[in-house]
Amino acid sequence: MSELAVRHHATRLLGTGRRLQFLRRAFVVAGALYLALVVSVMALRSQGRGARAASFGAGAAEEASAGKDSKLHLQDFYRVQTREGRKSWELRATDAKFFPDEGVTYVNSAQLLLKREDGSTLTLTSDSAKLYMEGELMDRAELQGNVVVQSEDSVTLATQFAVFRDSERLITAPGEARISGPGYQVDGEELELFIDRDEMNFGSNVRSQFARGSKMPDLNIKGNRE
């Protein structure tokens, strides 16, 4: 074979090799694009099924919740409870939500009037309250947010969370609390206030301030300093 023929044959082989290499690259690119398309389609379908499932699940949860607790929402809520033939307390609130399956009632803007043995009244107010019921009777009330207890002789208790237990005739405030009156204030934590006697106990971190010439409160206030 002549040198010219050899060069021509080599050129043809080189061109064929380049075409094969190009085809291989084209097939690789096409395969990658196809795979990406398949993955995208599967992801979209999965998202669609997930969204439909979430939507169905949310609706089912709402129906199940409504069927489970059968809650009732009332405006201008009022309730009174007697004890040994006498009024023990009365509660007013802007609204109330009942959850009978849990034995719980939630109220907003609560005002709780506690009747004491000497005939006087303690007035409790709070942003909200959670009432734990035992049948028709309230076992305890948890008051939350700007809790204020006001006596008729100008003694005020202020805290952010307090619990009233009717069976024990007791108010407790586990966090920071302040008792104040004309010319004095006492701060502390872990407060116990006994409703039917003028006695308050602080569990810890007690601090007090009295203005010069102020009258000592007619209260038995106990506490431990830290």
Protein Blocks (a to p, Z undefined) as FASTA:
>chain_A
ZZklmmmmmmmmmmmmmmmmmmmmmmmmmmmmmmmmmmmmmmmmmmmmmmmmmmmmmmmm
mmmmmmmnopacdehiaddddeehiafbdcddfbdcddfknopacdehiadddddfkopa
cddddfbdcdddehjbcfbdcdeehiacddfkopacddfbdcddfklopacdfbacdddd
ehiacddehiacdfkbccdddfbhpacdddehiacddbddddddZZ
